[in-house]
Amino acid sequence: MPIEKKKSDNFRTRLYAFTLRLIEMIDKLPHENAARRMGDQLLRSGTSIIANHVEAKSASSRRDFINYFTIALKSANESKLWISLLRDSGRLKHTDSDWISKELEEISNILAASIITLKSKK
């Protein structure tokens, strides 16, 4: 298996595991209005990361591929905001916010580096 294919498969597996853990964490949020609404937003943005990564694989052009990765990066950045708001408002434990914040930062860095590499190969 080529190295690039293996890296891509590893990243998709990592995104999938992240998404499952994110869903589990959201299900544990308090059952109150603000936590639920922020949790819904986090669920949308957090699951959008892997959805756009998967869509990129069937992109019809290089530009399309880059656009899907860019949307995934934007979703990761939005997710960071919801995590911060949930944490700072006392609705998310710091132990949960720490792991997800770290993972989102690493995912964002990988996506950003991929976008830079793709754009430089024009």
Backbone as a ProteinNet text record, in pm:
[ID]
protein_1_A
[PRIMARY]
MPIEKKKSDNFRTRLYAFTLRLIEMIDKLPHENAARRMGDQLLRSGTSIIANHVEAKSASSRRDFINYFTIALKSANESKLWISLLRDSGRLKHTDSDWISKELEEISNILAASIITLKSKK
[TERTIARY]
84.3	0	89.5	63.9	144.5	135.2	242.2	248.1	136.6	109.5	5.2	-131.9	-159.1	-286.9	-297.5	-188.4	-187.4	-210.4	-144.4	-163	-308.2	-366.3	-505.5	-599.9	-575	-657.6	-642.9	-520.1	-497.1	-569.2	-566.3	-632.4	-784.1	-838.4	-983.2	-1022.9	-943.2	-969.4	-965	-867.8	-856.1	-978.2	-1021.5	-1140.1	-1265.1	-1275.9	-1391.5	-1394.9	-1281	-1272.4	-1301.8	-1249.2	-1276.3	-1426.5	-1491.2	-1634.2	-1717.5	-1683.5	-1756	-1740.8	-1620.2	-1596	-1666.6	-1670	-1740.6	-1889.7	-1950.1	-2091.6	-2117.9	-2032.4	-2045.3	-2037.5	-1944.4	-1927.6	-2049	-2101.8	-2218.9	-2339.6	-2353.6	-2465.1	-2459.2	-2342.8	-2326.9	-2345.4	-2370.6	-2390.6	-2517.4	-2522.2	-2642.7	-2767.7	-2880.6	-3007.7	-3076.3	-3010.2	-3066.8	-3054.8	-3130.8	-3144.7	-3011.2	-2932.1	-2808.1	-2711.1	-2695.2	-2604	-2650.9	-2779.5	-2834.8	-2813.1	-2838.8	-2822.9	-2676.2	-2587.5	-2445.1	-2398.6	-2452.2	-2419.4	-2463.9	-2582.3	-2631.1	-2537.9	-2494.2	-2402.6	-2269.8	-2221.4	-2096.4	-2112.1	-2224.8	-2249.9	-2245.9	-2307	-2306.7	-2164.5	-2095.7	-1961.2	-1862.7	-1872.5	-1779	-1794.2	-1917.9	-1938.9	-1913.7	-1920.2	-1892.7	-1747.5	-1659.2	-1516.8	-1496.3	-1544.6	-1525.4	-1611.9	-1730.7	-1817.9	-1750.6	-1688.5	-1620.9	-1492.4	-1426.4	-1307.2	-1346.9	-1457.1	-1505.3	-1549.1	-1620.1	-1663.3	-1544.1	-1436.3	-1317.5	-1265.9	-1280.9	-1230.3	-1300.9	-1423.8	-1494.5	-1508.4	-1422.5	-1425.2	-1398	-1460.1	-1446.1	-1324.2	-1262	-1143.4	-1053.5	-933.3	-838.5	-894.4	-953.2	-1012.7	-1125.3	-1209.4	-1317.9	-1261.6	-1156.3	-1090.3	-1041.1	-973.5	-922.9	-1038.2	-1147	-1263.2	-1322	-1331.8	-1383.6	-1291.1	-1161.1	-1066.6	-1077	-1098.9	-1113.3	-1239.1	-1346.8	-1470.5	-1448.4	-1377.5	-1347.6	-1266.2	-1169.1	-1088.2	-1175	-1263.5	-1353.9	-1444	-1489.5	-1572.9	-1494.5	-1368.4	-1283.2	-1265.5	-1244.3	-1228.2	-1356.3	-1470.3	-1598.4	-1618.7	-1581.2	-1595	-1514.6	-1397	-1315.4	-1390.8	-1465.1	-1543.7	-1649.4	-1725.7	-1831.4	-1773.9	-1660.4	-1594.6	-1556.2	-1498.3	-1457.9	-1578.7	-1686.2	-1807	-1866.6	-1871.3	-1924.1	-1835.9	-1705.7	-1611.9	-1619.8	-1611.4	-1605	-1737.8	-1846.3	-1976.4	-2006.5	-1910.8	-1925.5	-2012.3	-2038.8	-2125.9	-2048.1	-1917	-1831.6	-1712.7	-1686.7	-1573.8	-1442.1	-1347.5	-1216.5	-1147.1	-1171.1	-1108.4	-1158.2	-1286.5	-1341.3	-1294.3	-1295.5	-1257	-1108.7	-1026.9	-882.9	-852.2	-908.9	-879	-931.8	-1053.7	-1112.3	-1043.4	-1005.5	-935.1	-800.8	-730.1	-600.7	-618.3	-716.4	-739.9	-784	-870.9	-913.8	-796.9	-707.2	-589.6	-503.4	-482.1	-401.4	-470.7	-601.5	-678.6	-670.8	-687.8	-679.2	-542.5	-438	-302.5	-280.2	-332.1	-317.6	-393.5	-516.8	-596.8	-530.5	-484.2	-420.3	-294.1	-213.9	-91.8	-126.4	-231	-274.8	-319.3	-394.1	-441.9	-323.7	-228.9	-108.7	-34.1	-15.3	54.6	-20.7	-152	-233	-227.5	-234.1	-231	-93.8	11.6	146	179	100.4	126.1	59.1	6.2	-64.4	22.8
-117.4	0	124.7	219.5	341.4	418.3	489.6	562.1	665.3	740.8	844.1	781.7	667.2	597.8	553.8	500.6	454.2	570.7	684.8	803.1	848.2	848.3	889.6	796.4	666.7	568.9	585.7	609.5	630.9	755.8	861.2	985.4	966.6	897.2	870.6	786.7	688.3	606.7	693.7	783	874.6	966.9	1020	1105.7	1029.4	906.2	824.1	800.3	765	742.7	872.6	983.8	1114.2	1142.8	1118.3	1147.7	1061.8	934.8	847.9	896.3	935.8	984.8	1118.9	1202.6	1330.2	1307.9	1215.5	1184.4	1136.6	1050.2	999.1	1113.9	1206.3	1319.6	1411.4	1437.6	1524.2	1463.1	1332	1264.5	1279.5	1310.7	1325.8	1469.7	1562.4	1701.8	1714.5	1817.6	1839.1	1852.9	1810.9	1817.2	1950.6	2055.8	2190	2261	2365.9	2431.7	2474.6	2552.1	2604.3	2491.7	2395.4	2283.8	2203.4	2183.9	2107.1	2178.4	2309.1	2385.4	2392.7	2417.6	2418.9	2279.1	2177.8	2040.2	2006.5	2056.3	2034.3	2099.4	2222	2291.5	2217.2	2169.4	2093.3	1962.5	1898.3	1774.7	1801	1910.3	1944.3	1973	2061.1	2098.5	1983.3	1908.9	1799.1	1683.6	1650.5	1541	1586.6	1716.4	1771.2	1749.2	1739.3	1721	1592.2	1481.4	1353.3	1345.4	1404.7	1401.1	1469	1582.5	1652.7	1582.2	1517.1	1438.1	1323	1257.2	1146.8	1199.7	1312.9	1373.3	1408	1453.4	1490.9	1373.3	1253.9	1135.9	1113.1	1164.1	1147.1	1279.6	1373.7	1504.1	1489.1	1575.7	1566.4	1641.8	1721.4	1795.5	1825.3	1868.4	1905.5	2022.1	2118.8	2234.9	2191.9	2102.3	2047.3	1977.8	1899.4	1827.3	1925.7	2030.8	2132.9	2201	2228.7	2292.7	2206.8	2076.8	1988.1	1988	1986.5	1992.4	2125.8	2232.6	2364.7	2371.1	2313.8	2310	2226.7	2115.5	2032.4	2111.7	2189.8	2273.4	2378.5	2441.5	2540.7	2476.4	2355.8	2283.9	2251.3	2214.8	2187.5	2314.4	2426.1	2552.7	2594	2574.2	2604.3	2515.1	2389.4	2295.5	2342.3	2400.6	2453	2560.4	2644.4	2749.1	2687.8	2590.3	2529.5	2458.6	2393.7	2328.2	2431.8	2542.2	2648.1	2704.4	2729.6	2783.4	2684.5	2558.7	2457	2444.7	2446.2	2435.7	2558.1	2676.6	2799.2	2834.4	2777.7	2799.9	2691.9	2600.1	2497.5	2380.1	2366	2257.3	2135.2	2150	2040.8	2030.1	1909	1886.1	1916.9	1968.3	1999.2	1873.2	1759.5	1635.7	1602.6	1627	1603.3	1709.8	1835.4	1943.1	1936.4	1887.1	1878.5	1782.1	1661	1563.7	1610.2	1665.2	1703	1826.3	1919.6	2039.1	2001.6	1912.2	1866.6	1794.5	1706.8	1630.9	1724.5	1821.3	1916.5	2000	2035.8	2113.6	2031.5	1905.3	1819.2	1794	1771.5	1751.3	1876.9	1993.1	2120.5	2137.2	2104.7	2116.9	2024.8	1903.2	1807.8	1857.9	1904.3	1955.3	2078	2170.5	2292.1	2258.3	2167.8	2126.8	2060.2	1980.2	1914.4	2017.5	2117.3	2221.7	2298.6	2333.4	2406.4	2322.5	2194.5	2105.1	2094.1	2075.4	2062.8	2189.7	2304.1	2431.2	2456.4	2407.5	2431.4	2339.1	2235.1	2140	2177.6	2299.1	2341.7	2342.6
0	0	0	-91.6	-94.6	37.1	71.6	198.9	208.6	100.9	104.6	131.6	71.9	92.3	237.5	291.7	430.3	526.4	501.6	585.9	581.9	463.1	445.9	521.2	512	583.9	734.5	781.2	924.3	973.2	892.7	931.4	934.3	835.9	832.7	954.8	991	1109.7	1235.4	1240.9	1355.2	1362.6	1248.8	1246.1	1289.9	1246.9	1283	1434.6	1491.2	1636.5	1712.2	1662.4	1723.3	1722.4	1609.3	1595.7	1690	1702.4	1795.4	1939.3	1976.1	2112.5	2134.9	2032.7	2040.8	2066.3	1993.7	2010.9	2153.4	2202.3	2339.4	2440.4	2419	2509.2	2505.5	2386.7	2373.3	2444.3	2435.9	2503.3	2654.7	2708.8	2853.8	2901.5	2809.1	2849.2	2933.6	3018	3099.4	3011.4	3064.6	2991	3017.1	2978.7	2992.9	2858.9	2841.4	2712.2	2649.6	2719.7	2661.5	2625.4	2714.1	2688.1	2567.2	2555.8	2443.3	2310.5	2311	2186.3	2143.7	2239.1	2204.9	2164.8	2231.5	2195.7	2054.3	2016.1	1879.4	1777	1807.3	1716.9	1707.6	1821	1823.3	1746.1	1759.7	1685.6	1535.5	1491.6	1349	1298.6	1370.5	1322.9	1337.9	1447.3	1471.9	1374.6	1340	1244.8	1101.3	1079.2	946.4	905.2	1002.4	971.1	891.9	946.6	877.1	751.8	755.8	638.4	518.9	542.5	433	391.1	484	448.4	356.5	388.1	304.5	167.5	165.6	39.1	-49.4	12.1	-65	-147.2	-94.3	-164.4	-297.5	-310.1	-437.5	-512.4	-480.1	-546.6	-695.4	-771.8	-917.2	-971.8	-887.2	-931.5	-811.2	-840.4	-734.2	-653.5	-723.8	-657.8	-563.5	-609.4	-528.4	-404.3	-424.5	-315.7	-209.1	-253.8	-161.6	-89.2	-160.4	-97.5	14.2	-6.1	99.1	221.5	196.5	308.3	381.1	307.1	367.6	454.1	407.5	486.9	613	600.2	717	819.2	772.4	861.9	930.6	857.4	915.7	1020.9	995.6	1092.2	1218.5	1202.4	1318.8	1401.4	1334.5	1405.4	1476.1	1411.5	1475.7	1598.3	1585.8	1698.2	1819	1792.8	1902.7	1979.9	1908.3	1974	2065.7	2016	2096.8	2219	2202.4	2316	2420.5	2376.9	2470.3	2544.3	2472.7	2536.9	2636.3	2599.2	2691.3	2815.6	2795.1	2907.1	2997.7	2938	3016.4	3083.5	3034.1	3098.1	3202.4	3222.9	3325.3	3285.9	3157.6	3111.4	3061.6	3051.5	3005.6	3099.2	3145	3235.3	3164.8	3241	3183.6	3132.3	3195.2	3146.2	3005.9	2980.4	2846.3	2748.1	2791.7	2700.1	2665.2	2756.6	2730.7	2616.4	2621.5	2515.8	2381.8	2380.9	2252.2	2194.3	2279.4	2232.3	2170.8	2235.5	2184.2	2050.3	2043.2	1920.5	1807.1	1837.9	1736.3	1685	1773.9	1732.9	1636.7	1668.4	1582	1448	1451.5	1328.4	1242	1303.8	1230.7	1166.4	1240.3	1186.6	1066.6	1075.1	964.1	841.6	863.1	751.4	688.3	772.3	721.2	642	693.9	623.3	490.4	489.9	365.9	262.5	307.5	216.3	157.2	240.1	194	91.1	121	28.6	-104.5	-95	-217.5	-302.2	-236.4	-310.6	-373.7	-309.5	-363	-479.7	-501.3	-609.7	-741.4	-749.2	-871.9	-992.3
[MASK]
++++++++++++++++++++++++++++++++++++++++++++++++++++++++++++++++++++++++++++++++++++++++++++++++++++++++++++++++++++++++++

